[in-house]
Amino acid sequence: MFSGLAISQTADFEKHLNQYDVIHLDIQWFLSNVSDPEQIVAYITECTLAELRTIYADQLPPEVSTVPDALSRIKEATGQKFVIIIDEWDVLIRDEASNQKIQDDYINFLRGMFKGTEPTKYIQLAFLTGILPIKKLKTQSALNDVNRLLKLDPSNTVLVAQKQELLAQAISQTEEKLSALEAAQEQVAAAFARGDIGADKYQAFQREIEETRGKLNKYKADLSDLQTEQNALSQNTARLEKLFAATGTEVDDYADVLGTRLTSAIKNGTANSDQLRTALEKIGKSATGGKADIRQLTDALDTVDDGQAIQNLIQQLREAGDAAENTADDVGQIAENTKGAALMQAADQLSAVGDKIQEIGDKALDAYTDTENAVTFDTGPITLSTAARSSGFSSSWCPCTP
């Protein structure tokens, strides 16, 4: 069958040729031959076990009721491994999407067949055909749809809840995949070392592990960011509502300071947490005449439920701002009034310093003159007279020629 194909040219073609039993499951055929779609997994199991018992009756006692258990027992007793081929594996995922029981039963069947390290003992190769590569792509597709809708309506609680649920599912599915890949890593490395697989396949497997790990980290980061944004959105929304209630105002009353776009976003419920924070700061400044301490205001909104107490705080912030401005004005006036006197005093001090410098200069000149007059020349050293030393110069001698 394969002798004329490219696979027959591989180094290990003869090694694996006719070495494994093949189990072929056509899911579309099973679906067409069962009266109730909810019984399809049971029907697949029944048919597969019946055929296996025709060959491995001694290894499969009556209590064996699942395909994975049967394959594991056969491998344990005979050493025989299997190639699993599932045609149109995604028929139930597509055609019975509204039936959660069928979905759950089928996914659990596939997990039993392929999840974990035990299946690697009795499955040499698994090959699945279908339109959908894996079920998690359905989760990713749903995530893409939700993200697109959230761009139009960021605060939609239904969409946000769906995104959180889908991210949690994606994390769970990706963790399972990563665990399976990591569990198989040692066997893949051993197969590479024996020469059973080439470097290209081994490297592709390593890339798959790293890609899966990267996706898992991204899903976790997205879920964390979503939760953080929702907490901030809820907090800033509550702050604004409390501020409006305390001041007897509404968002339209601050349209001139917020601007048309931000006002509309708040009214339509499309503002994000950062926009609400900006609105809170602008409204707080407007309510206090531009003198608000935003941190004090937000702390009060977080801890105080009494509207009158919030009004009192706003008034106190306004008065504190006025007092600070008055103090600044007073300090400025004092500085202005003392500016002239300070300059005059500085001039006097500079004048005194100038006189002192002049006095030092005069003394230095006198001392130099006395020294000049006291030097005598002969064949010996230059000697500075007592007059020079008394003027503050220390003397030493040095041999020199007149």
C-alpha positions, 0 to 999 in steps of 0.5 A: 500500500505504501511502497510507492509513496514518499514514506517508503523512502524513510530510513525506518519504513521497514522497521515499522511496516506491518508491526502494529494493529490498526483501529479505524473509527469513522465517526460519521459512520457511527453517527449514521448507524445509531438511533440516539446520538447520545448513545454514540460513545457507548456504540463506538465502545461496544463495536471496538471491544467486540472486534478486539475480543475476536483476536484477543479474547484471552486478554479481555475478560468480561469486566473490561468495559472501555477501549483504553483499558482493553488496549492497555491489557493487550499491550501488557500481555502481548506487547502489541501496540496500536495505530489509531485512526479516527476519521471526521473526529469533529462531526459531533463537535460540529453537528451536536454542538447544542447537546452538552451531554454528547459533547462531554461524553465524546471529549471524555472518550477522547481524553481516555484514549489519548490523555496522559502517559499510559496511552503512549505505552499502547499507541504507536501512532494516532491520526485524526482527520476533520475540519477542526484541528482540536476542540480548543480552537473552538474556545479560541474562536469564541474568545475572538468573538467576545473580544470583538464585541467587547470593543464595542461594549467594554462594560457588558457584564454578560460578555465579560463573564463569558470572556472570563469563563472562556479564558478559564477553559483555555487555561485548563485545556492548555495546561492539559496539553502542556502536561501531556507534552511534558510527560511525553518529552522523555520518550520523544528524546529517547526516540530521537537518541535511538534514531527513531525520529529525525532532528526535524521532528524532535525540534518541532516537538520542542517548539510545540512545547514552548509555544504551548507554554507561551500560550498558557502564560498569555491566557493567564495574563489575559485573565489576570488583566481582565480581573484587574480591569473589572475591579478598577472599573467597578471601583471607579464607577461606584466612586462616581455614583457616590460623588454624583449622589452627594453633590446632587449632580449628574454627568451632564453637569460636568460636560464642559470639563469632561468633553463630549467624548468622555461624557458620552462614554460614561453615559453609554457605559463604554468608559474603561477604568482609566477613563472613569479615573480621569473623569473623577479627577476632573469632576473632583477639581470642578466640584472644589473649584480646582482645589481638590486633593484627589487622593483624599477625595477618593479615600473618602468616597471609598470609606464614607457612605454619608453624602453630607460627610462627602459634601463637608469634605469637598467644602474642606478641600475647597477651603484648604485650597483657598487658605493655601493660595492666601498663604502663597500670596502672603509669602509673595508679598513679604518677599516683594517687600523685603526684596529692596532691603535685602539687596541694599544689605547685600550691597553693604556686605559686598562693599565691606568685603571690597574694603577688606580685600583692599586692606589685605592687598595694601598689607601684602604690598608693604610686606613685599617692599620691606622684603625687597629692601632687606635682600643682600647679595654676596657669594653665599645664600640669599638671606631674608632679613628679620623684617621679612620674617616679621611681615609673615613670610617664613624663610629658608635657604637655597644655594644659588649663584648671584 
